[in-house]
Amino acid sequence: MNKDIAWKILVFTILSYVIALMLDIAVAWFNLPVFLWGFTRMWSVTLSVLICLRLYRESVSKSLKEYLGLSKNAIIMYLVSPILVYSALGLYVVLASLLGFFDFNEYIEVIVDAIRATNTTLSEEQVVSLATISAYMQLILAYPTALTINALSALGEEIGWRGYLYDLLGGNPNLKNTVIIGVLWGLWHASAIILLGYNYQVNRYLGVLLFTLLTTVFTLPHLLVTRVGKSVLPAASLHGAINALWGLTIVASSLPLSEREVLGGLGALGIASWLAISIVVYIILLHVIKPREAQRVVNTSS
């Protein structure tokens, strides 16, 4: 890595962290709505990209066009990417059930309590039935949610992490780039975790470490779908699906909250599940994607 690229990465990282910290402090002081804070925080990464592009006198329109490339492959990967999250969730559910961490009835009970709070005319049987249907429907509806509102929010981050930063690192989904992007992405959440209890209400400082490990094992699939689609759009739908589905791993458990954070989907078992998915994705990269790219080059040259 040459000195110029290293400086660009450093400036982008500092800008992203400082802007995020300012937003977190503003929320802590003024109690801004969570949705507004989350959406603004994610798109603050794109703001950092725009500042860097202007600072280094690079074309904003050209760069954004490159990051947001729209093609047949990009569309296909955009639609397919959320399936990786369903796969990881399925693996997690199997492992967590074997270990006694997972209890879907806990998730249903949360919905039961919400229905009881807003409707007192339904019988107990009706409330439980409605909550059960709602719980399963939300798993199905997570897919269109991932492709729409969640992808729109996540795109603000993806233009930075899988667009600008990934491009600076050469656009190669190798181990080094996976670790660099994954760690920087994870630590970007540190101020939100420590100040606001984001994802980790009890184990805040340990949560920074756990979440950084988690984002690191999240990263290779994001890099792969970006590489195949030649666009950050598939990474946005993948990221959107994580935000739509992965919270289930915390809610659907009878463990105390402190143990859920350390052992569950945002802790050891979640990291293990995504590490397994990342290994499978890496094998696909080596044995399916790269040979096809090599063959395409041979066909073009001949």
Stockholm file with secondary structure:
# STOCKHOLM 1.0

chainA/1-302         MNKDIAWKILVFTILSYVIALMLDIAVAWFNLPVFLWGFTRMWSVTLSVLICLRLYRESVSKSLKEYLGLSKNAIIMYLVSPILVYSALGLYVVLASLLGFFDFNEYIEVIVDAIRATNTTLSEEQVVSLATISAYMQLILAYPTALTINALSALGEEIGWRGYLYDLLGGNPNLKNTVIIGVLWGLWHASAIILLGYNYQVNRYLGVLLFTLLTTVFTLPHLLVTRVGKSVLPAASLHGAINALWGLTIVASSLPLSEREVLGGLGALGIASWLAISIVVYIILLHVIKPREAQRVVNTSS
#=GR chainA/1-302 SS CCHHHHHHHHHHHHHHHHHHHHHHHHHHHHCCCHHHHHHHHHHHHHHHHHHHHHHTTCCHHHHHHHHTCCCHHHHHHHHHTHHHHHHHHHHHHHHHHHHTCCCHHHHHHHHHHHHHHHCSSSCHHHHHHHHHHHHHHHHHHHHHHHHTHHHHHHHHHHIIIIIIIHHHTTSCCCHHHHHHHHHHHHHTTHHHHHHHCSSCSSCHHHHHHHHHHHHHHHHHHHHHHHHHHTSSHHHHHHHHHHHHHTTHHHHSCCSCHHHHHHHSTTSHHHHHHHHHHHHHHHHHIIIIIHHHHHHHHHHHHC
#=GC SS_cons         CCHHHHHHHHHHHHHHHHHHHHHHHHHHHHCCCHHHHHHHHHHHHHHHHHHHHHHTTCCHHHHHHHHTCCCHHHHHHHHHTHHHHHHHHHHHHHHHHHHTCCCHHHHHHHHHHHHHHHCSSSCHHHHHHHHHHHHHHHHHHHHHHHHTHHHHHHHHHHIIIIIIIHHHTTSCCCHHHHHHHHHHHHHTTHHHHHHHCSSCSSCHHHHHHHHHHHHHHHHHHHHHHHHHHTSSHHHHHHHHHHHHHTTHHHHSCCSCHHHHHHHSTTSHHHHHHHHHHHHHHHHHIIIIIHHHHHHHHHHHHC
//
